[in-house]
């Protein structure tokens, strides 16, 4: 029981349409990923709240089909 990186990206994009997402399969097993998610939605939010939004977007897959996700979140940098 595992997830493809494309599935993870799709779920996050559905909840955060403006997100720029980079996903890496850390172990090559479809269970352990890292993700960098950049979204304007995160601006002004605590890191914990940003992560909660991403986990909510994954609809309860954490701990099931998706065993581990190392998460990095940020608002876009402004020039």
CORZI-V222807 format. One record per backbone hydrogen bond with DSSP energy under -1.0 kcal/mol. NH is the residue of the N-H (numbers start at 1). CO is the residue of the C=O. Records with the same first field share a line. If there is no record, write none. Layout:
NH->CO / CO
//
This chain:
3->30
8->4
9->5
10->6
11->7
12->8
13->9
14->10
15->11
16->12
19->16
20->38
22->36
24->34
26->32
33->68
34->24
35->70
36->22
37->72
38->20
39->74
42->39
43->40
45->42
50->46
51->47
52->48
53->49
54->50
55->51
56->52
57->53
58->54
59->56
61->58
63->66
64->61
66->61
68->31
70->33
72->35
74->37
//
